[in-house]
Amino acid sequence: MKSATPLLGFCAYGSGIGKTTLLASLIPELVAAGLKVSVIKHAHHTFDIDQPGKDSYRLRKAGAVQMLLGSKKRWALMTELPNSREEPSLAELLLLVDTSLVDLIVVEGFKSAPISKIEIYRPSLGKPLLAESDPHIIAIASDGAVVSGLPVLDLNKPAAIAQFVLQWLKQKESS
């Protein structure tokens, strides 16, 4: 998958493993290092970003296909996909990101996407290691011992993971 802005995925065998928790502590470290970061997050279910009772929610529920909400601080666009039987692909969602604003696009989920990824792995859960069958995984962030030929990062040390990401970005820029 090609993108002018580097893409780095964070994946795990299932949900509830800690991807969002890691990213919530990793992104501030990357921002403190001077990076501008966007996130594309996969959702397995219907979701709402606005709340019942808000004007935008009422108008979308009234039948608006798109609802664009803007203020001096931010804007958000909700698009309904009522006839869609498939989830949008990562490639389709990438087209919606303004890459001129960012240095790195972090992708949460989309574990089968052919992009560089860090796997979040908790040995205590007894799930298989995705890195054994996914050549796009470049490192494993774990809270326990892992036997792998890949770098193993301490899941509980987001600053160290941020340093790994910064080194990875430098390598991408020089190649």
Backbone as a ProteinNet text record, in pm:
[ID]
protein_1_A
[PRIMARY]
MKSATPLLGFCAYGSGIGKTTLLASLIPELVAAGLKVSVIKHAHHTFDIDQPGKDSYRLRKAGAVQMLLGSKKRWALMTELPNSREEPSLAELLLLVDTSLVDLIVVEGFKSAPISKIEIYRPSLGKPLLAESDPHIIAIASDGAVVSGLPVLDLNKPAAIAQFVLQWLKQKESS
[TERTIARY]
86.1	0	90.4	63.4	148.6	83.5	167	123	243.2	221.9	329.7	371	279.1	305.1	324.9	428.9	450.7	328.9	300.9	193.5	256	206.8	253	132.5	110.3	-3.9	28.2	-75.8	-68.8	-179.1	-140.4	-236.6	-224	-324.1	-324.5	-418.2	-410.7	-492.2	-641.2	-679	-821	-840.9	-963.2	-991	-969.8	-956	-935.7	-794.5	-700.3	-561.3	-483	-525	-456.8	-401.9	-450.6	-401.6	-429.7	-553.2	-589.7	-517.7	-506.5	-435.9	-291.3	-225.8	-87.8	-82	-168.4	-163.4	-192.1	-279.2	-310.8	-189.6	-95.9	26.2	143	138.6	245.6	234.7	115.3	99	154.9	129.4	191.6	345.4	404	550.1	596.7	524	559.3	539.3	431.5	405	514.3	555.5	662.4	794.2	812	931.9	919.7	805.3	788.9	708.1	652.7	574.1	430	371.4	227.4	168.8	73.3	23.7	-125.7	-166.3	-307.4	-330.2	-454.3	-489.4	-607.5	-597.9	-711.8	-739.2	-858.1	-893.9	-1005.1	-985.8	-1087.3	-1190.1	-1316.6	-1424.1	-1499.9	-1530.6	-1599.2	-1750.6	-1800	-1942.7	-1990.3	-2118.7	-2175.4	-2132.2	-2100.4	-2057.7	-2111.3	-2116.5	-2154.6	-2047.8	-2013.2	-1921.2	-1996.5	-2121	-2201.2	-2304.5	-2375.5	-2460	-2606.1	-2695.2	-2838	-2866.3	-2952.3	-2987.2	-2910.7	-2792.5	-2715	-2774.5	-2764.3	-2821.6	-2766.9	-2634.2	-2574.6	-2630.1	-2650.3	-2706.4	-2849.1	-2928	-3067.6	-3076.5	-2991.2	-2996	-2949.9	-2848.8	-2802.7	-2910	-2970.3	-3076.7	-3200.9	-3215.7	-3329.1	-3311.5	-3189	-3169	-3055.3	-2981	-2867.5	-2764.2	-2719.8	-2618.4	-2483	-2457.4	-2335.6	-2372.6	-2299.3	-2318.3	-2180.3	-2156.7	-2028.9	-2051.5	-1977.9	-1989.6	-1857.7	-1861.1	-1738	-1742.7	-1627.5	-1611.4	-1472	-1436.7	-1304	-1193.7	-1227.8	-1128.4	-1115.7	-1225.6	-1220.2	-1340.9	-1331.6	-1447.9	-1452.2	-1570.4	-1589.5	-1692.4	-1667.2	-1758.5	-1803.9	-1933.5	-1992.3	-2059.1	-2030.9	-2091.8	-2162.6	-2289.2	-2366.8	-2343	-2329.6	-2311.1	-2424.6	-2548.6	-2664.3	-2671.1	-2620.9	-2632.1	-2503.5	-2404.7	-2276	-2281.9	-2231.3	-2224.9	-2083.9	-1989.5	-1850	-1799.7	-1706.1	-1642.1	-1547.6	-1528.2	-1430.6	-1291	-1214	-1078.4	-987	-871.6	-773.4	-734.3	-718.8	-683.2	-789.2	-915.8	-1023.3	-1019.6	-996.7	-992.3	-870.5	-759.6	-639.5	-663.6	-749.6	-780.9	-848.9	-905	-977.5	-889.2	-766.3	-675.4	-599.5	-591.6	-513.8	-368.1	-293.4	-155	-63.8	-108.8	-25.7	-15.6	-99.9	-101.5	-15.1	31.2	92.5	224.2	301.3	428.1	414	310	291.5	143.3	98.7	-38.6	-31.3	-89.5	-96.5	-227.6	-218.5	-335.3	-359.8	-477.6	-512.7	-609.1	-571.5	-652.4	-604	-694.6	-658.9	-538.3	-544.1	-428.2	-382.6	-468.9	-425.8	-374.1	-374.5	-325.3	-175.7	-131.8	10.3	91.9	95.2	172.7	260.6	364	448.4	363.4	383	300.2	382.9	336.4	385.6	272.4	304.7	203.4	201.4	82.5	65.5	34.2	115.9	105.5	115	20.7	19.5	26.6	144.8	160.7	60.7	19.8	-70.8	-207.8	-243.5	-374	-373.9	-255.3	-246.3	-286.9	-288.3	-323.7	-199.3	-218	-101.4	-36.2	89.5	166.7	145.6	87.8	62.5	192.5	298.5	426.5	480	435.7	482.8	434.4	323.5	270.5	253.3	290.7	274.1	410.1	458	590.3	594.6	480	475.8	496.1	494.3	516.5	665.9	698.6	839.2	888.1	794.9	832.2	712.5	740.4	635.6	644.4	533.1	524.6	452.5	520.4	466.4	485.2	399.8	412.2	473.9	535.3	599.7	707.6	769.1	877.7	822.7	893.2	856.5	983.1	974.8	1085.8	1055.6	1137.1	1114.7	1244.3	1256.7	1369.9	1348.1	1228.1	1196	1230.6	1246.9	1264.1	1142.2	1166.2	1058.7	1067	957.4	949.1	863.7	897.4	820.5	691	579.6	448	421.2	484	461.3	558.3	635.4	730.3	707.2	602.4	571.4	684.5	765.4	877.2	976.8	1001.8	1093.1	1031.6	902.5	834.6	840.4	823.4	833	972.2	1076.7	1212.4	1228.2	1169	1172.8	1103.7	988	912.9	993.8	1057.2	1138.5	1255.2	1319.5	1428.6	1377.2	1262.4	1199.9	1172	1120.3	1092.6	1220.9	1328	1456.5	1505.8	1491.1	1532.2	1449.4	1318	1231.9	1271.3	1304.2	1343.1	1473.7	1567.5	1698.4	1697.5	1590.4	1588.1	1509.1
-117	0	122.9	215.7	333	454.6	533	657.3	750.3	878.5	976.3	997.2	978.8	991.6	851.7	832.7	698.5	648.7	520.4	451.5	351.1	348.5	247.9	191.7	63	-2.4	-58.4	-70.3	-136	-240.1	-366	-474.7	-571	-654	-758.1	-868.6	-982.3	-1097.5	-1071.8	-986	-959.3	-821.7	-796.4	-668	-682.2	-569.1	-569.5	-604.6	-605.2	-641.6	-520	-398.7	-279	-188	-202.4	-116.6	30.7	62.9	202.3	254.4	172.8	214.2	248.8	164.3	193.5	323.2	337.7	457.2	584.2	575.6	693.6	741.1	651.8	693.1	713.7	649.9	663.2	793.9	832	953	1076.9	1100.4	1218.2	1215.6	1097.3	1085.4	1125.3	1082	1116.6	1265.9	1320.9	1464.8	1544.9	1501.4	1570.5	1567.6	1465.4	1455	1539.3	1607.8	1698	1644.1	1525.7	1468.7	1517.3	1531.8	1554.9	1420.9	1371	1234	1235.5	1156.1	1126.7	979.9	945.3	807	763.9	644.9	578	455.5	447	336.8	253.5	124.8	33.5	8.2	11	-22	-141.9	-237.2	-358.8	-347.3	-232.2	-220.5	-79.9	-59	72.9	162.1	286	377.9	516.4	600	739.7	823.7	936.7	1028.9	1146.6	1163.3	1266.6	1198.3	1276.6	1217.7	1254.4	1165.4	1197.4	1332.1	1408.4	1539.9	1652.9	1624.1	1725.9	1747.7	1870.6	1904	1814.3	1792	1711	1569.2	1513.6	1379.4	1376.2	1474.6	1480.6	1492	1574.8	1593.9	1469	1402	1277.8	1171.2	1158.5	1060.6	1095.3	1222.3	1264.4	1222.5	1179.4	1129.2	1192.1	1285.1	1344.8	1235.6	1226.2	1128.8	1171.3	1302.5	1355.1	1467.1	1474.3	1580.5	1636	1760.6	1827.6	1929.8	1915.8	2004.5	2078.7	2211.6	2288.9	2399	2425.8	2537.5	2594.9	2696.7	2755	2662.9	2560.6	2468	2335.8	2288.5	2158.9	2142.4	2042.1	2002.8	1850	1798.3	1653.4	1625	1523.2	1482.7	1340.2	1322.1	1189.1	1156.7	1039.9	995.3	862.6	858.5	735.5	646.1	518.5	419.8	318.6	363.8	276.4	152.8	158.6	43.9	-36.4	1.1	-65.1	-199.4	-301.2	-433.3	-465.5	-379	-399.1	-277.4	-301.8	-191.8	-122	9.7	77.6	19.9	7.8	-44.6	64.3	22.8	119.1	212.6	160.1	243.7	351.5	316.5	415.1	520.8	479.1	573.7	665.4	613.3	696.2	816.3	798.9	909.1	1025.7	1000.7	1103.6	1181.8	1135.6	1201.5	1311	1428.5	1539.3	1518.1	1454.2	1418	1539.7	1655.9	1775.7	1823.4	1772.9	1815.3	1728.6	1612.2	1515.4	1458.1	1404.3	1336.8	1185.2	1137.1	993.6	964.1	858.4	810.2	677.8	676.9	557	486.3	357.8	278	177	185.7	90	-12.7	-138.3	-243.9	-271.5	-308.1	-341.4	-436.4	-541.4	-627.4	-699.8	-714.1	-781.9	-684.6	-555.7	-457.1	-476.5	-462.9	-481.2	-355	-315.8	-200.4	-243	-166.1	-193.5	-183.3	-279.9	-285.1	-326.1	-279.6	-327.9	-410.4	-532.3	-619.8	-601.6	-585	-583	-726.7	-778.9	-920.5	-938.7	-1014.4	-1047.3	-1200.1	-1253.4	-1399.5	-1466.9	-1396.6	-1456.9	-1490.6	-1431.2	-1458.7	-1587	-1639.5	-1766.1	-1759.5	-1642.1	-1627.7	-1647.6	-1684.2	-1699.9	-1564.3	-1569.7	-1451.6	-1424.4	-1310.4	-1275.8	-1263.9	-1221.7	-1200.2	-1327.1	-1442	-1567	-1586.8	-1519.6	-1537.7	-1405.9	-1293.7	-1164.2	-1097.9	-1094.3	-1036.3	-884	-819.9	-674.4	-628.1	-721.5	-685.1	-663	-543.1	-503.5	-513	-525.7	-536.1	-588.2	-632.2	-682.1	-603.3	-544.8	-477.8	-574.3	-615.6	-720.3	-687.2	-746.5	-733.1	-858.7	-941.7	-1064.8	-1108.5	-1218.6	-1271.7	-1323.7	-1292	-1335.7	-1383.3	-1499.7	-1549.2	-1516.1	-1427.2	-1382.8	-1326.1	-1330.7	-1266.8	-1117.3	-1069.6	-927.2	-855.4	-723.1	-648.1	-666.6	-687.3	-699.4	-576.9	-499.9	-375.6	-396.6	-325.4	-335.6	-257	-326.8	-266	-157.1	-167.8	-72.2	45.7	59.6	170.4	244.2	328.4	398.9	489.2	542.6	627.4	545.4	421.5	334.6	295.3	271.9	240.2	361.5	481.1	603.8	615.9	583.6	589.4	489.9	371.6	274.3	331.5	392.9	450.9	562.1	646.8	755.8	701	595.1	531.6	470.8	407.2	347.6	456.2	570.1	680.6	732.1	745.2	790.2	693.7	562.8	462.4	474.1	499.1	513.2	635.7	745	868.3	850.9	773	757.4	652.1	573.6	469.3	511
0	0	0	-91.1	-106	-41.9	23.6	85.1	91	57.9	66.5	211.9	303.2	446	503.1	584.9	641.3	719.8	703.3	773.7	868.6	992.5	1086.6	1158.7	1141.2	1202.1	1339.6	1420.9	1550.8	1550.4	1564.6	1551	1667.8	1681.9	1785.1	1738.8	1804.8	1766.9	1784.5	1874.8	1897.8	1957	1999.7	2063.6	2214.8	2280.1	2423.7	2466.3	2373.8	2403.9	2454.4	2415	2462.8	2354.2	2230.9	2122.6	2152.7	2184.8	2210.4	2334.3	2436.7	2558.3	2526.3	2447.2	2407.7	2328	2229.2	2144.6	2223.8	2321.8	2403.7	2483	2512.9	2581.6	2485.1	2368.8	2269.7	2191.3	2152.5	2069.4	2139	2268.5	2332.2	2326.5	2333.9	2322.8	2182.7	2080.9	1942.7	1916.5	1970.6	1956	2026.8	2145.9	2218.9	2141.1	2056.5	1972.7	1846	1830	1716.3	1600.9	1613.5	1504	1508.6	1391.2	1377.3	1333.5	1411.4	1394.3	1364.3	1265.4	1242.3	1274.3	1305.2	1338	1252.5	1197.5	1134.7	1220.1	1276.1	1366	1304.1	1303	1253.4	1363.2	1326.3	1420.4	1364.5	1449	1405.4	1412.7	1444.7	1468.5	1432.6	1438.2	1416.7	1532.3	1501.6	1606.4	1576	1677.6	1663.9	1730.7	1667.3	1732.6	1792.5	1752	1816.3	1905.9	1982.6	2086	2065.3	2108.4	2100.6	2168.1	2103	2155	2089.1	2032.1	1962.2	1823.6	1773.6	1642.9	1532	1531.8	1425.6	1427.7	1544.5	1558.5	1503.8	1542	1497.6	1345.7	1285.6	1140.8	1065.9	1118.5	1055.2	1066.6	1183.7	1202.6	1120.1	1085	1002.4	856.9	820.3	685.3	608.2	667.4	595.5	566.5	442.1	404.3	459.4	457.5	518.4	613.4	721.5	819.8	849.7	810.1	834.6	944.1	1050.4	1165.1	1177.8	1184.2	1190.4	1294.1	1351.9	1444.5	1423.5	1500.6	1484.1	1535.9	1609	1665	1589.2	1524.7	1457	1365.8	1278.4	1199.7	1196	1174.9	1166.1	1058.3	980.4	874.4	902	914.1	928.2	795.2	742.6	618.3	644.5	613.4	628.3	507.2	529.1	423	430.8	407	432.3	344.6	222.6	132.4	123.5	202.3	196	268.4	204.9	267.9	312.4	274.4	312.4	386.6	475.2	544.8	448.5	465.1	378.9	404.6	299.5	313.1	367.5	414.4	461	346.8	226.6	111.3	86.7	99.6	82.2	191.7	314.1	425.8	417.4	366.1	350.7	260.1	160.7	69.4	140.3	257.2	330.8	427.2	451.1	544.6	471.6	532.1	475.8	514.7	427.4	457.5	466.3	419.1	429.9	575	662	802.5	893.1	843.1	934.1	883.7	978.9	949.4	952.4	1023.2	1042.7	1055.7	988.9	1005.5	1079.9	1199.6	1281.5	1247.3	1224.3	1187.6	1299.2	1360.4	1465.5	1407.6	1419.2	1359.9	1218	1129.3	990.4	989.3	1073	1091.6	965.6	866	743.6	637.7	666.5	569.6	545.8	420.5	388.7	418.3	546.7	590.2	707.7	734.5	851.1	976.6	1068.3	1189.2	1309.4	1424.8	1553.6	1613.9	1651.4	1711.8	1862.9	1918.5	2063.5	2103.6	2192.8	2227.8	2378.6	2433.4	2576.4	2588.4	2620.7	2628.1	2721.8	2827	2925.1	2867	2752.9	2691.7	2608.6	2578.8	2506.2	2359.8	2301.5	2159.6	2073.8	1947.5	1860.3	1829.4	1799.4	1762.4	1613.3	1579.3	1438.9	1359.8	1425.8	1357.7	1292.4	1339.6	1280.9	1138	1101.9	966.1	890.3	950.2	883.8	863.8	739.2	712.2	728.1	747	761	905	999.3	1139.1	1159.1	1210.7	1226.1	1370.1	1465.2	1607	1684.9	1805.4	1894.2	2024.6	2065.3	2195.6	2289	2393.9	2480.1	2627.6	2709.4	2854.2	2916.3	2833.2	2880.9	2784.2	2814.9	2731.7	2598.6	2491.7	2356.9	2287.2	2225.1	2145.6	2000.4	1943.2	1805.7	1750.7	1620.9	1555	1538.1	1572.6	1562.2	1691.9	1684.7	1809.3	1898.5	2028.1	2126.4	2216.6	2219.4	2294.8	2418.9	2525.6	2649	2632.9	2634.5	2616.5	2720.5	2836	2944.8	2942.8	2833.8	2822.2	2690.7	2686.6	2562	2512.4	2602.3	2558.4	2475.5	2516.7	2441.7	2307.1	2305.5	2178.5	2086.4	2141.9	2061.8	1999.7	2076.1	2021.3	1906.5	1919.8	1810.6	1686.4	1705.9	1592.9	1527.2	1606.4	1551	1470.3	1519.3	1444.3	1314.6	1321.4	1202.5	1097.6	1143.2	1051.3	985.9	1063.7	1008.3	901.3	928	829.1	701.6	716.6	598.6	516.8	585.1	515.6	438.6	493.9	429.3	319	309.4	204.4	83.5
[MASK]
+++++++++++++++++++++++++++++++++++++++++++++++++++++++++++++++++++++++++++++++++++++++++++++++++++++++++++++++++++++++++++++++++++++++++++++++++++++++++++++++++++++++++++++++

